[in-house]
Amino acid sequence: MAKDFNQAIVMGNLTRDPEMRTTPGGQNVTSFSIATNRSWQDQSGEKKEAVEYHNVVAWGKLGELVNTYLKKGRKALVLGRLQTQSWEAEDGSKRQRTEIVASDINFVGGQAEGGDYTTPEAPKSASTTKPTKADEAPVDDMGEGEINLDDIPF
């Protein structure tokens, strides 16, 4: 017998900067939204477009990375599961919100596709070998300079 399966995969642009908060238990959680665009031709040949907005939450270290490196307009690929929150509003009406609880997020595109990704302090490298005179590249201390997110293997 097949087991249940709850998996969401979306790729689109962030509609706002991520917002990180800490729960009373000390866990970091980051919220953001992604817009996905769809285009098609109707029966008369007219081009149509539609946009869907997806709420995303990322917990722990994944949320911290999102908060650090993603900004409004940046393209991201999000994998996760769908979860629906239900509550009663102050006026007594019942409300629902479906969100993607991220298990993996891939940063897509480069600087030209969504902004500046430099950080004030780059992470330290485990090896800081200096180039020889034959090398043409300038020395970078890995503590000063820019990080290209396309070079980060996650």
Beta strands, then each sheet from edge to edge (+ up, - down):
strand 1: 8-14
strand 2: 19-22
strand 3: 28-41
strand 4: 47-59
strand 5: 75-88
strand 6: 94-108
sheet 1: 2+ 3- 1+ 5- 6+ 4+
end
